């Protein structure tokens, strides 16, 4: 499959328990620990959405540990 074909496929934005985001081909079973966030579309559209909502790249557990320190 060429890159042009890949760009025409539908993707879903997914998030894991550590609040890290990724994209996943729409309609495919999700790996354990990942949940769809309700945003689907083309690859670029999904990546743009992630860029808007994922402003702190640190895993949730690291953010919580750093917040607990002070």
Residue pairs with C-beta under 8 A, 6 or more apart in sequence:
6 43
7 42
7 43
7 44
8 42
9 25
9 26
9 42
9 43
10 25
10 26
10 27
10 40
10 41
10 42
11 23
11 24
11 25
11 26
11 40
11 41
11 42
11 43
11 46
12 23
12 24
12 25
12 26
12 36
12 37
12 39
12 40
12 46
13 21
13 22
13 23
13 36
13 37
13 38
13 39
13 40
13 46
13 49
13 50
14 21
14 22
14 23
14 24
14 30
14 34
14 35
14 36
14 37
15 21
15 22
15 34
15 35
15 37
16 22
16 33
16 34
16 35
17 33
17 60
18 59
18 60
18 61
19 59
19 60
20 54
20 57
20 59
21 37
21 50
21 53
21 54
22 34
22 50
23 43
23 46
23 47
23 50
24 30
24 34
24 36
26 40
30 36
39 46
39 49
40 46
41 49
56 63
58 66
